[in-house]
């Protein structure tokens, strides 16, 4: 009975992913006979979760699935879900983690979870920092082909955190590195004793909508660098997958 229920759920998931499938495709996906695949699809149709195209005889999700998804989306607090990922990340690395978005060319911190260590690095929620000198900022702008670097540079130079002109060529080199590696770093660029690694979070359509970072004192960074880079990237990918499943394409303050 449990195996039948599991196959039915896997079949429904496959229908949602593919949109329109034949009985033979479902059977191959579930590794069952065509007869069994047919019975599973018939059950989904009888329960109202699937329907058969009368012209092609292929199966697709029904409107009931969309209705349930919309109801669920309306009840899920996306920010709470993302916060749980921050908590899990901090539990693994024992350093502070932050969530940020790009707002008018600056990095806007919208959530954080502090380290449980006696001395840690954390930025206040609501802080607005330059994008060019922070790992979060570089993660946010590196993967956006439509980003206007002039706007980013102008916004950064308009803050109290930048004394002189931004080195545009250095920034472009840094962004190329981020694109190649998938992870951004701040090795004292913003504050000399602070080290950060960050990775982009993508929404439903694949666009970068936010970024997540790990911030640590310089004294603890070098020995943990590889783990921090790996964990922040893994956490960002998990958040991105959740946003995709929820159909979310933006994270706001």
Beta strands, then each sheet from edge to edge (+ up, - down):
strand 1: 50-52
strand 2: 59-61
strand 3: 96-103
strand 4: 106-113
strand 5: 128-130
strand 6: 184-187
strand 7: 194-202
strand 8: 208-217
sheet 1: 1+ 2-
sheet 2: 5+ 4- 3+ 8- 7+ 6-
end
